[in-house]
Amino acid sequence: MIDQEVTARVLIADDDASIRDALRELLESEGGIEVVAVTEDADTAIEAATREHPDVAILDVKMPGGGGPQAARGILARSPGTRIVALSAYGDRASILEMLRAGASAYLVKGSMPDEVTRTIQRVLLGESAFSAEVASTVVHELTEQLAGREEAELTRDRVLARIRSVTERGDVHPVYQPIVDLAQGRVSGVEALSRFDSGTPQQWFDDADAVGLRAELETAAIRAALCGLPSLPPGAYLSLNISPATLQSRDIARLLDTVPLDRVVMEMTEHAAVSDYDALKRALRPLRQAGVRIAVDDAGAGFASLRHILLLAPEIIKLDISLTRGIDSDRPRRALSFALVAFARETQSTIVAEGVETGAELRVLRDLGVTHGQGFLLARPSALPVDERAIQRALGGA
């Protein structure tokens, strides 16, 4: 029985009239309880709670208008002091968890004994939670699963951290170099350094490093390894290094670059590298560019981010994404977009490099559009240095 000196103001919301009537009769027979509203859907329950500010709202989980969760969220937004008691025909796990997330303090299964109903109201009025053994078991099971999942996630993270750190500390990033070719002269203008690992794809390695906050460390290790190939490049050829904006602004990169001729270095930023502060990035780039470093924007035409990079960073090199190059000989929209980017590059005095050139037909169309440089399997695959320029010239002659 509720304390006679305290009047608990209760709202009942259930679309079943017999349940509403039974609850009302039960509660009004108890001393210290006043039923201030009885409704049949979520919307009217929220309206009644807004008007009455009840101490307790007993809400049917499956009633119309969004059900108990919708009603609970609406009531708590308008009457934060109201305690929510969920009411369901059965204690299924999904509805229990949904109501708990919506702010329920207690959960009753329809058909509960009268004394259990009143004890539940008494407990929530005291600021306690109230669940049957069945419901409590479900909640404990869910929490146990969540904790197990969290522990497994932490173990996975620890394994990834150890794997990335092992590679960066041992220097087990193996660079290969893909030539970037002057299509008119048939000579190698530069090479792009690409990372390889003893197992797994490069993309997976960098994604894993990103997920555990070690992308900068892995990129730095990859760049350190790639710079070792600079002395073996053809005379005058540049080395293009893939780098994210965050890594580019790190002190480790600045120290690495202090040891190499910067007029032979290109920093290549991808479509997928988000930039949160272009002003900060441009400040970090300014001394490097003054010392001779050039900037390339990768994946141009693949999406909005690369175009934003181009407009805000004014790169010296614009690389057409493989999605534009592939099949360009038989696709008018690809040709039109590539032609527009070539015109833009000409206007801004940038160099266009077409990535992913794989067929002679693609190469011929790219040349016709005014693309001056290319990179792809038709010209040369990624490999160790030195570059075989004669093979590249034969590939160009055959195309």
Secondary structure, DSSP 8 states (H G I E B T S, - for coil): ---TTS-EEEEEE-S-HHHHHHHHHHHHTSTTEEEEEEESSHHHHHHHHHHH--SEEEEETT-TTTHHHHHHHHHHHH-TT-EEEEEESS--HHHHHHHHHHTEEEEEETT--HHHHHHHHHHHHTT--EE-HHHHHHHHHHHHHHHHHHHHHHHHHHHHHHHHHHHHHHT--EEEEEEEEETTT--EEEEEEEEE-SSS-HHHHHHHHHHTT-HHHHHHHHHHHHHTTGGGS-TT-EEEEE--HHHHTSHHHHHHHTTS-GGGEEEEE-TT---S-HHHHHHHHHHHHHTT-EEEEEEETSSHHHHHHHHHH--SEEEE-HHHHTTGGG-HHHHHHHHHHHHHHHHHT-EEEE----SHHHHHHHHHHT--EE-STTT---BSSS--HHHHHHHHHH-
